[in-house]
C-alpha cells in the first residue's frame, strides 16, 4: 500500500504495524550489578534502593479497515510478586491460566496525551509469545482506540511522525 506522508510530503510504500521499544522509558542503562535488561524483562534498583520490575508485552490497536492491528511492543511495570511469578512460570505451558497481572504502562507513546502510568492488565500468552497488554477502562484516547480501533486515516497520522523519528534516530 502506498500512502501520502504528512511529514515529508512524499509517498511511502508499505505500512509498518509493529512498533517496539527496547526498554521502559526510565531505563538509563545498568547502574548496579543486579540491574538487567533483556528483550523481555527489565529490572533495576533506583538511587534510594527501591527495585522496579518490568515486562515487555504487545498492545494491540485494531485497524478494522485493514483487518489487522497496530502492535505496540511496550513495557509495563509489575509488582515484585508478579515478576517473580512470571519468571517462575516462564517455561510452564499452564502459565496461560494465570490471572492478569496489574501494571503501569512504562513508555511514552507519540501521538497521544502522556501514556506513562496508564493502568494495564498484563495477560500471559502461550509459550514463546509476549504477554498481551490491555489498558484498564478510562477516558484516555489510547484506551478508546484500543477498545474501538482506529481508522486508516488515524493510522497514517501516527505512522508519518513515527517513520521519520526512527529515521532521525539512525
Ligand atoms: Zn515521509
Backbone and ligand atoms as CSV (ligand in chain L), in Angstrom:
chain,resi,resn,atom,element,x,y,z
A,1,UNK,N,N,0.840,-1.202,0.000
A,1,UNK,CA,C,0.000,0.000,0.000
A,1,UNK,C,C,0.878,1.255,0.000
A,2,UNK,N,N,0.630,2.133,-0.964
A,2,UNK,CA,C,1.340,3.413,-0.995
A,2,UNK,C,C,0.476,4.449,-0.291
A,3,UNK,N,N,1.134,5.343,0.417
A,3,UNK,CA,C,0.371,6.336,1.160
A,3,UNK,C,C,1.142,7.652,1.205
A,4,UNK,N,N,0.379,8.754,1.247
A,4,UNK,CA,C,0.978,10.088,1.257
A,4,UNK,C,C,1.355,10.459,2.680
A,5,UNK,N,N,2.619,10.797,2.883
A,5,UNK,CA,C,3.151,11.061,4.215
A,5,UNK,C,C,2.926,12.529,4.589
A,6,UNK,N,N,2.320,12.741,5.746
A,6,UNK,CA,C,2.006,14.108,6.180
A,6,UNK,C,C,3.262,14.832,6.668
A,7,UNK,N,N,4.344,14.090,6.906
A,7,UNK,CA,C,5.555,14.708,7.454
A,7,UNK,C,C,6.476,15.227,6.349
A,8,UNK,N,N,6.782,14.362,5.364
A,8,UNK,CA,C,7.743,14.767,4.328
A,8,UNK,C,C,7.056,15.091,3.017
A,9,UNK,N,N,5.762,14.802,2.894
A,9,UNK,CA,C,5.030,15.109,1.678
A,9,UNK,C,C,5.246,14.092,0.561
A,10,UNK,N,N,6.126,13.117,0.774
A,10,UNK,CA,C,6.377,12.088,-0.237
A,10,UNK,C,C,5.397,10.923,-0.035
A,11,UNK,N,N,5.412,10.011,-1.030
A,11,UNK,CA,C,4.663,8.775,-0.867
A,11,UNK,C,C,5.600,7.688,-0.350
A,12,UNK,N,N,5.106,6.904,0.611
A,12,UNK,CA,C,5.885,5.772,1.108
A,12,UNK,C,C,5.153,4.484,0.760
A,13,UNK,N,N,5.929,3.408,0.699
A,13,UNK,CA,C,5.355,2.101,0.368
A,13,UNK,C,C,5.303,1.238,1.629
A,14,UNK,N,N,4.162,0.631,1.878
A,14,UNK,CA,C,4.048,-0.308,2.996
A,14,UNK,C,C,3.812,0.388,4.320
A,15,UNK,N,N,2.907,-0.169,5.092
A,15,UNK,CA,C,2.572,0.413,6.388
A,15,UNK,C,C,3.210,-0.396,7.507
A,16,UNK,N,N,4.114,0.203,8.265
A,16,UNK,CA,C,4.656,-0.522,9.417
A,16,UNK,C,C,3.576,-0.659,10.489
A,17,UNK,N,N,3.385,-1.864,10.988
A,17,UNK,CA,C,2.350,-2.080,12.002
A,17,UNK,C,C,2.934,-2.575,13.325
A,18,UNK,N,N,4.240,-2.825,13.370
A,18,UNK,CA,C,4.882,-3.258,14.616
A,18,UNK,C,C,5.864,-2.196,15.084
A,19,UNK,N,N,5.548,-1.586,16.198
A,19,UNK,CA,C,6.388,-0.510,16.725
A,19,UNK,C,C,6.840,-0.907,18.120
A,20,UNK,N,N,8.133,-0.996,18.293
A,20,UNK,CA,C,8.620,-1.548,19.546
A,20,UNK,C,C,9.572,-0.616,20.276
A,21,UNK,N,N,9.582,-0.784,21.567
A,21,UNK,CA,C,10.503,-0.063,22.431
A,21,UNK,C,C,11.434,-1.075,23.100
A,22,UNK,N,N,12.710,-0.770,23.072
A,22,UNK,CA,C,13.704,-1.708,23.605
A,22,UNK,C,C,13.761,-1.738,25.119
A,23,UNK,N,N,13.191,-0.724,25.740
A,23,UNK,CA,C,13.266,-0.651,27.208
A,23,UNK,C,C,12.142,0.222,27.725
A,24,UNK,N,N,11.852,0.144,29.024
A,24,UNK,CA,C,10.920,1.105,29.621
A,24,UNK,C,C,11.521,2.511,29.547
A,25,UNK,N,N,10.651,3.518,29.574
A,25,UNK,CA,C,11.107,4.905,29.449
A,25,UNK,C,C,12.217,5.271,30.419
A,26,UNK,N,N,12.121,4.816,31.640
A,26,UNK,CA,C,13.031,5.312,32.670
A,26,UNK,C,C,14.386,4.600,32.694
A,27,UNK,N,N,14.530,3.576,31.891
A,27,UNK,CA,C,15.801,2.830,31.875
A,27,UNK,C,C,16.936,3.736,31.389
A,28,UNK,N,N,17.983,3.826,32.159
A,28,UNK,CA,C,19.128,4.661,31.777
A,28,UNK,C,C,20.386,3.820,31.633
A,29,UNK,N,N,20.207,2.529,31.448
A,29,UNK,CA,C,21.363,1.640,31.387
A,29,UNK,C,C,21.644,1.108,32.776
A,30,UNK,N,N,22.370,-0.021,32.828
A,30,UNK,CA,C,22.631,-0.635,34.132
A,30,UNK,C,C,23.537,0.254,34.981
A,31,UNK,N,N,23.127,0.481,36.218
A,31,UNK,CA,C,23.956,1.278,37.117
A,31,UNK,C,C,24.366,0.489,38.357
A,32,UNK,N,N,23.740,-0.676,38.516
A,32,UNK,CA,C,24.128,-1.579,39.596
A,32,UNK,C,C,24.345,-2.956,38.995
A,33,UNK,N,N,25.084,-3.757,39.693
A,33,UNK,CA,C,25.413,-5.082,39.189
A,33,UNK,C,C,24.157,-5.912,38.896
A,34,UNK,N,N,23.108,-5.727,39.715
A,34,UNK,CA,C,21.920,-6.562,39.573
A,34,UNK,C,C,20.910,-5.982,38.571
A,35,UNK,N,N,21.206,-4.826,37.992
A,35,UNK,CA,C,20.286,-4.256,37.008
A,35,UNK,C,C,20.309,-5.105,35.739
A,36,UNK,N,N,19.126,-5.328,35.155
A,36,UNK,CA,C,19.066,-6.223,33.999
A,36,UNK,C,C,18.056,-5.722,32.965
A,37,UNK,N,N,18.448,-5.818,31.698
A,37,UNK,CA,C,17.538,-5.550,30.585
A,37,UNK,C,C,17.754,-6.612,29.535
A,38,UNK,N,N,16.692,-7.378,29.225
A,38,UNK,CA,C,16.743,-8.325,28.113
A,38,UNK,C,C,15.665,-7.897,27.116
A,39,UNK,N,N,15.422,-8.719,26.116
A,39,UNK,CA,C,14.370,-8.402,25.147
A,39,UNK,C,C,12.982,-8.522,25.773
A,40,UNK,N,N,12.895,-9.131,26.950
A,40,UNK,CA,C,11.589,-9.411,27.555
A,40,UNK,C,C,11.378,-8.849,28.942
A,41,UNK,N,N,12.431,-8.723,29.708
A,41,UNK,CA,C,12.269,-8.260,31.091
A,41,UNK,C,C,13.302,-7.197,31.419
A,42,UNK,N,N,12.980,-6.432,32.453
A,42,UNK,CA,C,13.870,-5.365,32.882
A,42,UNK,C,C,13.656,-5.160,34.374
A,43,UNK,N,N,14.732,-4.882,35.070
A,43,UNK,CA,C,14.635,-4.643,36.499
A,43,UNK,C,C,15.848,-3.837,36.942
A,44,UNK,N,N,15.610,-2.875,37.796
A,44,UNK,CA,C,16.749,-2.118,38.306
A,44,UNK,C,C,16.440,-1.553,39.688
A,45,UNK,N,N,17.518,-1.162,40.334
A,45,UNK,CA,C,17.423,-0.542,41.648
A,45,UNK,C,C,17.709,0.948,41.515
A,46,UNK,N,N,16.801,1.764,42.063
A,46,UNK,CA,C,16.999,3.212,41.924
A,46,UNK,C,C,17.908,3.753,43.037
A,47,UNK,N,N,18.089,5.064,43.027
A,47,UNK,CA,C,19.071,5.678,43.921
A,47,UNK,C,C,18.713,5.536,45.400
A,48,UNK,N,N,17.419,5.351,45.687
A,48,UNK,CA,C,17.059,5.194,47.100
A,48,UNK,C,C,16.928,3.714,47.464
A,49,UNK,N,N,17.396,2.838,46.553
A,49,UNK,CA,C,17.450,1.415,46.874
A,49,UNK,C,C,16.170,0.660,46.592
A,50,UNK,N,N,15.220,1.323,45.915
A,50,UNK,CA,C,13.965,0.646,45.593
A,50,UNK,C,C,14.097,-0.037,44.234
A,51,UNK,N,N,13.602,-1.268,44.164
A,51,UNK,CA,C,13.749,-2.036,42.934
A,51,UNK,C,C,12.459,-1.991,42.114
A,52,UNK,N,N,12.577,-1.804,40.793
A,52,UNK,CA,C,11.426,-1.784,39.886
A,52,UNK,C,C,11.516,-2.962,38.927
A,53,UNK,N,N,10.350,-3.436,38.498
A,53,UNK,CA,C,10.267,-4.632,37.664
A,53,UNK,C,C,9.375,-4.354,36.454
A,54,UNK,N,N,9.795,-4.828,35.281
A,54,UNK,CA,C,9.057,-4.556,34.053
A,54,UNK,C,C,9.050,-5.775,33.155
A,55,UNK,N,N,8.010,-5.848,32.327
A,55,UNK,CA,C,7.950,-6.895,31.307
A,55,UNK,C,C,7.515,-6.266,29.997
A,56,UNK,N,N,8.053,-6.790,28.900
A,56,UNK,CA,C,7.642,-6.300,27.587
A,56,UNK,C,C,6.467,-7.128,27.084
A,57,UNK,N,N,5.469,-6.431,26.558
A,57,UNK,CA,C,4.303,-7.102,26.025
A,57,UNK,C,C,3.866,-6.440,24.729
A,58,UNK,N,N,2.709,-6.830,24.239
A,58,UNK,CA,C,2.194,-6.280,22.994
A,58,UNK,C,C,0.811,-5.693,23.235
A,59,UNK,N,N,0.677,-4.421,22.874
A,59,UNK,CA,C,-0.618,-3.757,22.981
A,59,UNK,C,C,-1.184,-3.600,21.568
A,60,UNK,N,N,-2.337,-4.201,21.343
A,60,UNK,CA,C,-2.949,-4.180,20.019
A,60,UNK,C,C,-3.943,-3.031,19.903
A,61,UNK,N,N,-3.813,-2.262,18.827
A,61,UNK,CA,C,-4.832,-1.267,18.476
A,61,UNK,C,C,-5.414,-1.707,17.138
A,62,UNK,N,N,-6.659,-2.189,17.133
A,62,UNK,CA,C,-7.230,-2.729,15.893
A,62,UNK,C,C,-7.405,-1.658,14.814
A,63,UNK,N,N,-7.162,-2.072,13.566
A,63,UNK,CA,C,-7.464,-1.210,12.417
A,63,UNK,C,C,-8.436,-1.999,11.543
A,64,UNK,N,N,-9.737,-1.878,11.832
A,64,UNK,CA,C,-10.734,-2.742,11.171
A,64,UNK,C,C,-10.671,-2.681,9.647
A,65,UNK,N,N,-10.424,-1.497,9.080
A,65,UNK,CA,C,-10.371,-1.382,7.613
A,65,UNK,C,C,-9.293,-2.280,7.000
A,66,UNK,N,N,-8.241,-2.554,7.757
A,66,UNK,CA,C,-7.138,-3.377,7.241
A,66,UNK,C,C,-7.253,-4.824,7.707
A,67,UNK,N,N,-8.267,-5.101,8.539
A,67,UNK,CA,C,-8.364,-6.426,9.140
A,67,UNK,C,C,-7.082,-6.786,9.875
A,68,UNK,N,N,-6.492,-5.822,10.528
A,68,UNK,CA,C,-5.191,-6.019,11.153
A,68,UNK,C,C,-5.119,-5.104,12.383
A,69,UNK,N,N,-3.986,-5.109,13.024
A,69,UNK,CA,C,-3.810,-4.258,14.195
A,69,UNK,C,C,-2.475,-3.539,14.134
A,70,UNK,N,N,-2.451,-2.382,14.739
A,70,UNK,CA,C,-1.192,-1.731,15.069
A,70,UNK,C,C,-0.725,-2.368,16.367
A,71,UNK,N,N,0.541,-2.828,16.384
A,71,UNK,CA,C,1.019,-3.565,17.552
A,71,UNK,C,C,2.195,-2.825,18.189
A,72,UNK,N,N,1.937,-2.335,19.380
A,72,UNK,CA,C,2.995,-1.663,20.125
A,72,UNK,C,C,3.723,-2.675,21.005
A,73,UNK,N,N,5.016,-2.830,20.794
A,73,UNK,CA,C,5.831,-3.634,21.706
A,73,UNK,C,C,6.298,-2.734,22.826
A,74,UNK,N,N,5.573,-2.770,23.954
A,74,UNK,CA,C,5.846,-1.805,25.012
A,74,UNK,C,C,5.952,-2.499,26.364
A,75,UNK,N,N,6.329,-1.714,27.357
A,75,UNK,CA,C,6.670,-2.243,28.658
A,75,UNK,C,C,5.636,-1.858,29.692
A,76,UNK,N,N,5.391,-2.765,30.584
A,76,UNK,CA,C,4.546,-2.488,31.741
A,76,UNK,C,C,5.338,-2.830,32.999
A,77,UNK,N,N,5.127,-2.044,34.034
A,77,UNK,CA,C,5.727,-2.417,35.311
A,77,UNK,C,C,4.973,-3.617,35.879
A,78,UNK,N,N,5.599,-4.311,36.808
A,78,UNK,CA,C,4.963,-5.399,37.552
A,78,UNK,C,C,5.362,-5.254,39.021
A,79,UNK,N,N,4.546,-5.792,39.888
A,79,UNK,CA,C,4.980,-5.897,41.281
A,79,UNK,C,C,6.092,-6.939,41.352
A,80,UNK,N,N,6.847,-6.908,42.430
A,80,UNK,CA,C,7.888,-7.924,42.594
A,80,UNK,C,C,7.275,-9.320,42.600
A,81,UNK,N,N,6.130,-9.419,43.258
A,81,UNK,CA,C,5.453,-10.720,43.355
A,81,UNK,C,C,5.071,-11.241,41.954
A,82,UNK,N,N,4.497,-10.362,41.126
A,82,UNK,CA,C,4.112,-10.776,39.775
A,82,UNK,C,C,5.342,-11.113,38.943
A,83,UNK,N,N,6.375,-10.293,39.076
A,83,UNK,CA,C,7.614,-10.507,38.323
A,83,UNK,C,C,8.219,-11.875,38.662
A,84,UNK,N,N,8.275,-12.177,39.953
A,84,UNK,CA,C,8.812,-13.476,40.371
A,84,UNK,C,C,7.982,-14.618,39.789
A,85,UNK,N,N,6.668,-14.402,39.779
A,85,UNK,CA,C,5.744,-15.415,39.244
A,85,UNK,C,C,5.978,-15.623,37.739
A,86,UNK,N,N,6.166,-14.533,37.024
A,86,UNK,CA,C,6.440,-14.610,35.582
A,86,UNK,C,C,7.687,-15.457,35.336
A,87,UNK,N,N,8.730,-15.196,36.102
A,87,UNK,CA,C,9.979,-15.942,35.901
A,87,UNK,C,C,9.802,-17.410,36.267
A,88,UNK,N,N,9.061,-17.627,37.352
A,88,UNK,CA,C,8.838,-18.990,37.819
A,88,UNK,C,C,8.098,-19.813,36.760
A,89,UNK,N,N,7.151,-19.173,36.058
A,89,UNK,CA,C,6.301,-19.895,35.099
A,89,UNK,C,C,6.774,-19.758,33.651
A,90,UNK,N,N,7.968,-19.177,33.460
A,90,UNK,CA,C,8.415,-18.828,32.109
A,90,UNK,C,C,8.275,-19.988,31.124
A,91,UNK,N,N,8.645,-21.203,31.540
A,91,UNK,CA,C,8.633,-22.364,30.643
A,91,UNK,C,C,7.457,-23.306,30.910
A,92,UNK,N,N,6.469,-22.841,31.660
A,92,UNK,CA,C,5.339,-23.706,32.024
A,92,UNK,C,C,4.155,-23.460,31.094
A,93,UNK,N,N,3.750,-24.476,30.325
A,93,UNK,CA,C,2.602,-24.284,29.413
A,93,UNK,C,C,1.349,-23.799,30.147
A,94,UNK,N,N,1.200,-24.188,31.405
A,94,UNK,CA,C,-0.004,-23.818,32.161
A,94,UNK,C,C,-0.014,-22.354,32.574
A,95,UNK,N,N,1.017,-21.621,32.189
A,95,UNK,CA,C,1.073,-20.213,32.616
A,95,UNK,C,C,-0.083,-19.381,32.076
A,96,UNK,N,N,-0.710,-19.856,30.969
A,96,UNK,CA,C,-1.836,-19.101,30.406
A,96,UNK,C,C,-3.049,-19.105,31.336
A,97,UNK,N,N,-3.010,-19.972,32.352
A,97,UNK,CA,C,-4.129,-19.996,33.307
A,97,UNK,C,C,-3.978,-18.923,34.377
A,98,UNK,N,N,-2.861,-18.217,34.370
A,98,UNK,CA,C,-2.666,-17.155,35.345
A,98,UNK,C,C,-3.687,-16.045,35.144
A,99,UNK,N,N,-4.180,-15.480,36.237
A,99,UNK,CA,C,-4.976,-14.256,36.089
A,99,UNK,C,C,-4.049,-13.130,35.615
A,100,UNK,N,N,-4.604,-12.082,34.987
A,100,UNK,CA,C,-3.755,-10.978,34.522
A,100,UNK,C,C,-3.002,-10.347,35.698
A,101,UNK,N,N,-1.800,-9.865,35.407
A,101,UNK,CA,C,-1.037,-9.131,36.411
A,101,UNK,C,C,-1.294,-7.638,36.233
A,102,UNK,N,N,-1.383,-6.933,37.343
A,102,UNK,CA,C,-1.562,-5.485,37.263
A,102,UNK,C,C,-0.228,-4.803,36.981
A,103,UNK,N,N,-0.262,-3.741,36.173
A,103,UNK,CA,C,0.964,-2.976,35.924
A,103,UNK,C,C,0.650,-1.543,35.507
A,104,UNK,N,N,1.707,-0.752,35.352
A,104,UNK,CA,C,1.598,0.625,34.871
A,104,UNK,C,C,2.354,0.717,33.552
A,105,UNK,N,N,1.699,1.280,32.536
A,105,UNK,CA,C,2.345,1.425,31.238
A,105,UNK,C,C,3.616,2.258,31.395
A,106,UNK,N,N,4.696,1.808,30.777
A,106,UNK,CA,C,6.004,2.392,31.075
A,106,UNK,C,C,6.729,2.931,29.846
A,107,UNK,N,N,5.960,3.332,28.827
A,107,UNK,CA,C,6.532,4.053,27.689
A,107,UNK,C,C,5.648,5.255,27.345
A,108,UNK,N,N,6.284,6.277,26.844
A,108,UNK,CA,C,5.598,7.475,26.357
A,108,UNK,C,C,5.392,7.332,24.855
A,109,UNK,N,N,4.139,7.191,24.434
A,109,UNK,CA,C,3.901,6.982,23.007
A,109,UNK,C,C,3.551,8.294,22.329
A,110,UNK,N,N,4.223,8.607,21.201
A,110,UNK,CA,C,3.874,9.823,20.476
A,110,UNK,C,C,2.482,9.708,19.865
A,111,UNK,N,N,1.830,10.846,19.664
A,111,UNK,CA,C,0.513,10.840,19.040
A,111,UNK,C,C,-0.627,10.734,20.026
A,112,UNK,N,N,-0.286,10.711,21.314
A,112,UNK,CA,C,-1.306,10.634,22.365
A,112,UNK,C,C,-0.932,11.607,23.480
A,113,UNK,N,N,-1.918,12.002,24.304
A,113,UNK,CA,C,-1.538,12.609,25.578
A,113,UNK,C,C,-0.659,11.607,26.335
A,114,UNK,N,N,0.080,12.062,27.321
A,114,UNK,CA,C,1.023,11.197,28.046
A,114,UNK,C,C,0.420,9.814,28.341
A,115,UNK,N,N,1.148,8.789,27.937
A,115,UNK,CA,C,0.668,7.420,28.160
A,115,UNK,C,C,1.362,6.734,29.337
A,116,UNK,N,N,2.402,7.357,29.860
A,116,UNK,CA,C,3.082,6.763,31.017
A,116,UNK,C,C,2.099,6.590,32.163
A,117,UNK,N,N,2.172,5.435,32.801
A,117,UNK,CA,C,1.402,5.179,34.013
A,117,UNK,C,C,-0.095,5.004,33.790
A,118,UNK,N,N,-0.507,4.709,32.549
A,118,UNK,CA,C,-1.864,4.186,32.378
A,118,UNK,C,C,-1.896,2.796,33.027
A,119,UNK,N,N,-3.034,2.454,33.611
A,119,UNK,CA,C,-3.152,1.146,34.269
A,119,UNK,C,C,-3.312,0.039,33.235
A,120,UNK,N,N,-2.604,-1.062,33.434
A,120,UNK,CA,C,-2.675,-2.163,32.480
A,120,UNK,C,C,-2.967,-3.496,33.167
A,121,UNK,N,N,-3.520,-4.401,32.352
A,121,UNK,CA,C,-3.512,-5.822,32.670
A,121,UNK,C,C,-2.464,-6.468,31.772
A,122,UNK,N,N,-1.573,-7.229,32.366
A,122,UNK,CA,C,-0.584,-7.985,31.602
A,122,UNK,C,C,-1.105,-9.418,31.528
A,123,UNK,N,N,-1.526,-9.812,30.313
A,123,UNK,CA,C,-2.194,-11.102,30.137
A,123,UNK,C,C,-1.203,-12.102,29.554
A,124,UNK,N,N,-0.882,-13.102,30.333
A,124,UNK,CA,C,0.127,-14.081,29.931
A,124,UNK,C,C,-0.322,-14.843,28.692
A,125,UNK,N,N,0.593,-15.025,27.742
A,125,UNK,CA,C,0.279,-15.705,26.483
A,125,UNK,C,C,0.952,-17.077,26.441
A,126,UNK,N,N,0.701,-17.799,25.344
A,126,UNK,CA,C,1.335,-19.106,25.160
A,126,UNK,C,C,2.852,-18.980,25.206
A,127,UNK,N,N,3.511,-20.085,25.447
A,127,UNK,CA,C,4.970,-20.120,25.480
A,127,UNK,C,C,5.540,-19.476,24.223
A,128,UNK,N,N,6.624,-18.751,24.388
A,128,UNK,CA,C,7.328,-18.080,23.299
A,128,UNK,C,C,6.602,-16.842,22.769
A,129,UNK,N,N,5.440,-16.521,23.316
A,129,UNK,CA,C,4.772,-15.291,22.903
A,129,UNK,C,C,4.834,-14.279,24.046
A,130,UNK,N,N,4.962,-13.026,23.673
A,130,UNK,CA,C,4.948,-11.979,24.703
A,130,UNK,C,C,3.524,-11.796,25.209
A,131,UNK,N,N,3.394,-11.338,26.463
A,131,UNK,CA,C,2.052,-11.139,27.010
A,131,UNK,C,C,1.309,-10.026,26.278
A,132,UNK,N,N,0.021,-10.095,26.329
A,132,UNK,CA,C,-0.835,-9.040,25.798
A,132,UNK,C,C,-0.977,-7.965,26.866
A,133,UNK,N,N,-0.857,-6.715,26.463
A,133,UNK,CA,C,-1.058,-5.621,27.408
A,133,UNK,C,C,-2.393,-4.958,27.093
A,134,UNK,N,N,-3.282,-4.971,28.068
A,134,UNK,CA,C,-4.630,-4.438,27.894
A,134,UNK,C,C,-4.827,-3.295,28.885
A,135,UNK,N,N,-5.176,-2.134,28.357
A,135,UNK,CA,C,-5.365,-0.973,29.228
A,135,UNK,C,C,-6.665,-1.101,30.002
A,136,UNK,N,N,-6.633,-0.654,31.249
A,136,UNK,CA,C,-7.864,-0.595,32.036
A,136,UNK,C,C,-8.803,0.446,31.427
A,137,UNK,N,N,-10.082,0.286,31.693
A,137,UNK,CA,C,-11.076,1.231,31.202
A,137,UNK,C,C,-10.783,2.634,31.737
A,138,UNK,N,N,-11.122,3.655,30.953
A,138,UNK,CA,C,-10.871,5.024,31.378
A,138,UNK,C,C,-11.121,5.954,30.212
A,139,UNK,N,N,-10.835,7.257,30.375
A,139,UNK,CA,C,-11.188,8.169,29.278
A,139,UNK,C,C,-9.970,8.688,28.504
A,140,UNK,N,N,-8.848,7.998,28.586
A,140,UNK,CA,C,-7.677,8.376,27.788
A,140,UNK,C,C,-7.904,7.942,26.330
A,141,UNK,N,N,-7.496,8.779,25.342
A,141,UNK,CA,C,-7.720,8.420,23.928
A,141,UNK,C,C,-7.125,7.064,23.539
A,142,UNK,N,N,-5.998,6.714,24.139
A,142,UNK,CA,C,-5.413,5.435,23.764
A,142,UNK,C,C,-6.262,4.264,24.248
A,143,UNK,N,N,-6.914,4.441,25.372
A,143,UNK,CA,C,-7.817,3.398,25.873
A,143,UNK,C,C,-8.969,3.225,24.894
A,144,UNK,N,N,-9.508,4.361,24.450
A,144,UNK,CA,C,-10.624,4.298,23.498
A,144,UNK,C,C,-10.176,3.618,22.207
A,145,UNK,N,N,-8.977,3.970,21.733
A,145,UNK,CA,C,-8.510,3.401,20.470
A,145,UNK,C,C,-8.250,1.900,20.593
A,146,UNK,N,N,-7.758,1.472,21.764
A,146,UNK,CA,C,-7.544,0.034,21.929
A,146,UNK,C,C,-8.878,-0.705,21.924
A,147,UNK,N,N,-9.885,-0.072,22.508
A,147,UNK,CA,C,-11.184,-0.744,22.605
A,147,UNK,C,C,-11.952,-0.697,21.286
A,148,UNK,N,N,-11.898,0.463,20.598
A,148,UNK,CA,C,-12.776,0.663,19.440
A,148,UNK,C,C,-12.036,0.545,18.111
A,149,UNK,N,N,-10.706,0.598,18.140
A,149,UNK,CA,C,-9.947,0.561,16.902
A,149,UNK,C,C,-9.784,1.953,16.319
A,150,UNK,N,N,-8.965,2.024,15.254
A,150,UNK,CA,C,-8.714,3.306,14.601
A,150,UNK,C,C,-8.936,3.171,13.100
A,151,UNK,N,N,-9.130,4.329,12.457
A,151,UNK,CA,C,-9.274,4.355,11.005
A,151,UNK,C,C,-7.882,4.365,10.375
A,152,UNK,N,N,-7.845,4.084,9.072
A,152,UNK,CA,C,-6.571,4.160,8.355
A,152,UNK,C,C,-6.048,5.594,8.378
A,153,UNK,N,N,-6.944,6.575,8.302
A,153,UNK,CA,C,-6.511,7.975,8.375
A,153,UNK,C,C,-5.763,8.258,9.673
A,154,UNK,N,N,-6.310,7.793,10.756
A,154,UNK,CA,C,-5.659,7.992,12.050
A,154,UNK,C,C,-4.318,7.242,12.085
A,155,UNK,N,N,-4.309,6.041,11.533
A,155,UNK,CA,C,-3.063,5.276,11.483
A,155,UNK,C,C,-1.975,6.062,10.738
A,156,UNK,N,N,-2.369,6.665,9.617
A,156,UNK,CA,C,-1.393,7.421,8.822
A,156,UNK,C,C,-0.886,8.638,9.598
A,157,UNK,N,N,-1.781,9.251,10.401
A,157,UNK,CA,C,-1.337,10.372,11.247
A,157,UNK,C,C,-0.261,9.928,12.226
A,158,UNK,N,N,-0.373,8.692,12.679
A,158,UNK,CA,C,0.603,8.173,13.637
A,158,UNK,C,C,1.876,7.693,12.948
A,159,UNK,N,N,1.717,7.109,11.758
A,159,UNK,CA,C,2.836,6.445,11.095
A,159,UNK,C,C,3.892,7.432,10.586
A,160,UNK,N,N,3.454,8.551,9.996
A,160,UNK,CA,C,4.401,9.511,9.413
A,160,UNK,C,C,5.445,9.980,10.419
A,161,UNK,N,N,4.993,10.598,11.529
A,161,UNK,CA,C,5.951,11.049,12.540
A,161,UNK,C,C,6.808,9.907,13.067
A,162,UNK,N,N,6.198,8.752,13.210
A,162,UNK,CA,C,6.917,7.593,13.726
A,162,UNK,C,C,8.069,7.206,12.786
A,163,UNK,N,N,7.739,7.104,11.501
A,163,UNK,CA,C,8.746,6.745,10.500
A,163,UNK,C,C,9.933,7.688,10.550
A,164,UNK,N,N,9.633,8.968,10.586
A,164,UNK,CA,C,10.718,9.936,10.471
A,164,UNK,C,C,11.484,10.103,11.766
A,165,UNK,N,N,10.824,9.845,12.871
A,165,UNK,CA,C,11.520,9.841,14.141
A,165,UNK,C,C,12.567,8.720,14.146
A,166,UNK,N,N,12.159,7.567,13.649
A,166,UNK,CA,C,13.071,6.428,13.571
A,166,UNK,C,C,14.232,6.770,12.632
A,167,UNK,N,N,13.908,7.389,11.484
A,167,UNK,CA,C,14.947,7.737,10.517
A,167,UNK,C,C,15.962,8.694,11.159
A,168,UNK,N,N,15.466,9.638,11.956
A,168,UNK,CA,C,16.360,10.605,12.588
A,168,UNK,C,C,17.269,9.939,13.613
A,169,UNK,N,N,16.706,8.931,14.329
A,169,UNK,CA,C,17.497,8.237,15.330
A,169,UNK,C,C,18.691,7.522,14.719
A,170,UNK,N,N,18.542,7.083,13.496
A,170,UNK,CA,C,19.631,6.343,12.855
A,170,UNK,C,C,20.528,7.327,12.221
L,1,ZN,ZN,ZN,7.557,10.738,4.972
